[in-house]
Amino acid sequence: QVQLVESGGGSVQAGGSQTLSCAASGRTSVSYAMGWFRQAPEKERDLVAAISASGGSTYYADSVKGRFTISRDNAKNTVYLQMNSLKPEDTAVYYCARSRAYGLVTEQADFRSWGQGTQVTVSS
C-alpha cells in the first residue's frame, strides 16, 4: 500500500493560519481522490475536505467551508490543506487519506490508506 505522511501541524493562535501537507510514497503511479479528516477528543472522525484525483473538484464540511482550502500537486504526490481563520474548535488530530477512486469520495470506508495524523492546536 501507499504510505502517507502528514506534516505542518502544530500550535497556532486563533485567527491564524496553518498549512498541512500530506506526502504519498510507494505505489503512487496512479493519482486517486484524497481527503482530510480530523478527530477531536470524544468526537467522531469527520471528513473536513476532499479533492478529486485531478484536483478539479473539491468538497468541504460546513464547519470549515470558506476557511479551509484543499489542493494537490500530483507531480509531487502531495495534497495540502490550507487552514485560515482558525478557531479553537478546529483543534484536532488531522489525517490525510487516499481512496481508490478518481471522483470525489466522502465516505470514510472508501478511503483505503491513512496517514498517521498530525496534531493541530488552536489557542484562544
Disulfide bonds with the S-S distance in Angstrom:
Cys22-Cys96 1.93
